Amino acid sequence: MSRSELSTVGLSRSTVASVVGELLEAGTVVEIVDTPRIGRGTGRPPGLVALNGRLGVAVGVEIANGIVRVALCSVAQELLLHESAPTDDEAAPEVTLQIVSSLIDRLLARQGFHRSQVIGVGIAMPGPIQRRTGLTGRACTLKRWVGINPRTVAAGVLQLPVLADNDANLAALAELTWGAARGLRDYAYIYTATGIGAGFVIDGGVYVGANGTAGEIGHTTIDEDGLVCECGGRGCLNTLANPDAITRHLWQSHRRRPAIDEVIRLAHDGDAGCRRVLADAGRHIGVAMANMYNLLDPELIVLGGNLAAAGAILIDPLRDSMVRRAIHAGEAVPPVVAGTLDENIVVVVGAAAAVVRDSARFPLPLKQTG
């Protein structure tokens, strides 16, 4: 922001100038030229004041099925680097975290940062984390992580400050910070990976519920006489619309089970069977979305993860299904859009964003004046 824009927060221009001067001297902020504004009239373009991204970095980590991802973001909310490595789902959490630690060191070295400049690490897990105990719930798709405290285990291995949260919650935070929901206060993010989850942003903050299990829409009952889910329920959304369910339905027509990204590619190329199973999945997700909408009334619904690339093939039947069941059908049903952040980074940068936003637990390593 320019100094004049900063003065709109209720401080006088002289106060803003004085405070900015102190922050510049301390190295907390830097001045940059607003190049897009050059040419918008005569005179010198205004200098903008920005947080100094070299003050430190936040690390985002996604622990997923068969893979870990690590990203570095500056404290100025710039994505610097990201990298991934394959993992064994049956390995002990400590073994997986050693791989994470090596990735962190490699990325820090490439950017010229030291571990002392890491303000914190956000860990994203594929399942709920109990709010009171910090333990990973039984719905986590990585069974070796169920019943442990990922924050304390990760802090012990990485020797860095750590927070941990559900992957859908952190992906929702990523789209709120950089993506399709930027500037909104109330929206819902649907995240599809091995299972289907949701992140709810209410009044500008991520809502996790009393026990940390808010958003487990993959275990919403859609068909009371349906297949038994791994959670023990019957007819859960995951048994009808997650990638495994989608590919399972193609055995009869294709005599094989293509990977979900191939299903989506074939659907865009006109394959009738692939288009059918994606549309069916969209309709089932729409039932769950109608129930969610009737309860929370979000202003936007964003679909992210590995089903987002299906686009209108899945989203149109999803919205039609939701409209038929929503309270204000056809009047106030919110838009449903695909997320703007790539599925390979949305969770991991959301984990880093959670660290940057939590200034109470992860303060900036501010420079000191002489």
Backbone hydrogen bonds, N-H to C=O, Kabsch-Sander energy under -0.5 kcal/mol:
donor,donor_aa,acceptor,acceptor_aa,energy
3,R,47,G,-0.5
6,L,2,S,-2.1
7,S,3,R,-1.4
8,T,5,E,-1.3
9,V,6,L,-1.6
10,G,7,S,-1.2
16,V,12,S,-2.5
17,A,13,R,-2.7
18,S,14,S,-2.1
19,V,15,T,-2.8
20,V,16,V,-2.9
21,G,17,A,-2.0
22,E,18,S,-1.9
23,L,19,V,-2.4
24,L,20,V,-2.7
25,E,21,G,-2.2
26,A,22,E,-2.0
27,G,23,L,-0.8
27,G,24,L,-0.6
28,T,23,L,-2.0
29,V,23,L,-1.1
30,V,50,A,-2.9
32,I,48,L,-2.6
34,D,46,P,-1.1
35,T,33,V,-1.9
37,R,34,D,-1.7
38,I,34,D,-0.5
38,I,35,T,-1.3
40,R,37,R,-2.0
41,G,39,G,-0.9
48,L,32,I,-3.3
49,V,1,M,-3.3
50,A,30,V,-2.7
50,A,48,L,-0.5
52,N,28,T,-2.7
53,G,51,L,-0.8
55,L,52,N,-1.7
56,G,53,G,-0.7
57,V,117,Q,-2.3
58,A,73,C,-3.4
59,V,120,G,-2.4
60,G,71,A,-2.7
61,V,122,G,-2.6
62,E,69,R,-2.6
63,I,61,V,-0.5
63,I,124,A,-2.6
64,A,62,E,-0.8
64,A,67,I,-2.3
66,G,64,A,-0.7
67,I,64,A,-0.9
68,V,85,A,-2.4
69,R,62,E,-1.9
70,V,83,E,-3.0
71,A,60,G,-2.5
72,L,81,L,-2.7
73,C,58,A,-2.7
74,S,78,E,-2.6
75,V,53,G,-0.6
75,V,56,G,-1.6
77,Q,74,S,-1.8
80,L,72,L,-2.8
80,L,78,E,-0.6
81,L,72,L,-1.0
83,E,70,V,-2.5
85,A,68,V,-2.1
87,T,66,G,-1.4
89,D,87,T,-0.6
91,A,88,D,-2.0
95,V,92,A,-0.9
96,T,92,A,-1.8
97,L,93,P,-2.5
98,Q,94,E,-1.4
99,I,95,V,-1.3
100,V,96,T,-1.8
101,S,97,L,-2.6
102,S,98,Q,-1.9
103,L,99,I,-2.1
104,I,100,V,-2.5
105,D,101,S,-2.3
106,R,102,S,-2.1
107,L,103,L,-2.5
108,L,104,I,-2.7
109,A,105,D,-2.2
110,R,106,R,-1.8
111,Q,107,L,-1.3
112,G,108,L,-0.7
112,G,109,A,-0.7
113,F,108,L,-2.5
117,Q,114,H,-1.9
118,V,115,R,-1.7
119,I,57,V,-2.5
119,I,117,Q,-0.7
120,G,57,V,-0.7
121,V,161,P,-2.2
122,G,59,V,-3.0
123,I,121,V,-0.5
123,I,163,L,-2.5
124,A,61,V,-2.9
124,A,122,G,-0.5
125,M,165,D,-2.4
127,G,125,M,-1.8
129,I,212,G,-0.7
130,Q,135,L,-3.2
131,R,211,N,-0.6
134,G,130,Q,-2.4
136,T,148,I,-2.6
137,G,128,P,-2.9
140,C,137,G,-1.6
141,T,126,P,-2.2
143,K,141,T,-0.8
145,W,142,L,-1.8
146,V,143,K,-0.9
147,G,136,T,-2.7
148,I,145,W,-1.5
153,V,149,N,-2.3
154,A,150,P,-2.2
155,A,151,R,-2.4
156,G,152,T,-1.9
157,V,153,V,-1.8
158,L,154,A,-3.2
159,Q,155,A,-1.7
163,L,121,V,-2.3
165,D,123,I,-2.4
167,D,125,M,-2.8
170,L,166,N,-1.8
171,A,167,D,-2.4
172,A,168,A,-2.2
173,L,169,N,-1.6
174,A,170,L,-1.8
175,E,171,A,-2.2
176,L,172,A,-1.7
177,T,173,L,-2.0
178,W,174,A,-3.0
179,G,174,A,-0.8
179,G,175,E,-0.6
181,A,175,E,-1.1
182,R,179,G,-1.6
183,G,176,L,-0.6
184,L,181,A,-2.3
187,Y,201,V,-1.9
188,A,300,L,-2.5
189,Y,199,G,-2.8
190,I,302,V,-3.3
191,Y,189,Y,-0.6
191,Y,197,G,-2.8
192,T,190,I,-0.5
192,T,304,G,-1.6
193,A,191,Y,-0.5
193,A,195,G,-3.1
197,G,191,Y,-2.9
198,A,215,G,-1.8
199,G,189,Y,-2.7
200,F,207,Y,-0.6
201,V,187,Y,-2.7
201,V,199,G,-0.5
202,I,200,F,-0.6
202,I,205,G,-2.9
204,G,185,R,-3.0
205,G,202,I,-1.6
207,Y,200,F,-3.3
208,V,206,V,-0.6
214,A,208,V,-2.1
216,E,213,T,-1.3
217,I,215,G,-2.3
218,G,196,I,-1.3
219,H,216,E,-1.6
220,T,217,I,-2.1
222,I,220,T,-0.5
222,I,235,G,-3.0
223,D,235,G,-1.7
226,G,223,D,-2.1
229,C,233,G,-3.4
232,G,229,C,-1.9
235,G,227,L,-3.4
237,L,220,T,-1.6
238,N,218,G,-2.7
239,T,236,C,-1.2
240,L,237,L,-1.5
241,A,237,L,-2.5
242,N,238,N,-1.1
246,I,242,N,-2.3
247,T,243,P,-2.4
248,R,244,D,-1.9
249,H,245,A,-1.4
250,L,247,T,-1.3
251,W,248,R,-1.3
254,H,250,L,-3.0
255,R,251,W,-1.9
256,R,250,L,-0.5
262,E,259,A,-0.5
263,V,259,A,-2.3
264,I,260,I,-2.2
265,R,261,D,-2.0
266,L,262,E,-3.0
267,A,263,V,-2.3
268,H,264,I,-2.1
269,D,265,R,-1.4
270,G,267,A,-1.5
271,D,266,L,-2.7
275,R,271,D,-2.2
276,R,272,A,-2.2
277,V,273,G,-2.3
278,L,274,C,-1.8
279,A,275,R,-2.2
280,D,276,R,-2.7
281,A,277,V,-2.1
282,G,278,L,-2.3
283,R,279,A,-2.2
284,H,280,D,-2.2
285,I,281,A,-2.6
286,G,282,G,-2.2
287,V,283,R,-1.4
288,A,284,H,-1.4
289,M,285,I,-2.5
290,A,286,G,-2.3
291,N,287,V,-1.7
292,M,288,A,-2.2
293,Y,289,M,-3.1
294,N,290,A,-2.5
295,L,291,N,-1.2
296,L,292,M,-2.7
297,D,293,Y,-2.0
299,E,186,D,-2.1
301,I,335,P,-2.2
302,V,188,A,-2.7
303,L,337,V,-3.0
304,G,190,I,-3.3
304,G,302,V,-0.6
306,N,192,T,-2.4
308,A,305,G,-1.1
310,A,307,L,-1.6
311,G,308,A,-1.8
313,I,310,A,-1.5
314,L,311,G,-1.3
315,I,311,G,-3.0
316,D,312,A,-1.7
318,L,314,L,-1.6
319,R,315,I,-2.8
320,D,316,D,-2.4
321,S,317,P,-2.3
322,M,318,L,-2.1
323,V,319,R,-2.9
324,R,320,D,-1.8
325,R,321,S,-0.7
325,R,322,M,-0.9
326,A,322,M,-1.6
329,A,326,A,-1.1
331,E,328,H,-2.7
332,A,328,H,-1.4
333,V,328,H,-0.5
337,V,301,I,-2.4
339,G,303,L,-2.9
345,I,342,D,-1.7
346,V,342,D,-2.1
349,V,345,I,-2.7
350,G,346,V,-1.2
351,A,347,V,-2.0
352,A,348,V,-1.4
353,A,349,V,-2.4
354,A,350,G,-1.9
355,V,351,A,-1.0
356,V,352,A,-2.1
357,R,353,A,-2.5
358,D,354,A,-0.9
358,D,355,V,-0.6
359,S,357,R,-1.4
362,F,358,D,-2.2
366,L,364,L,-2.0
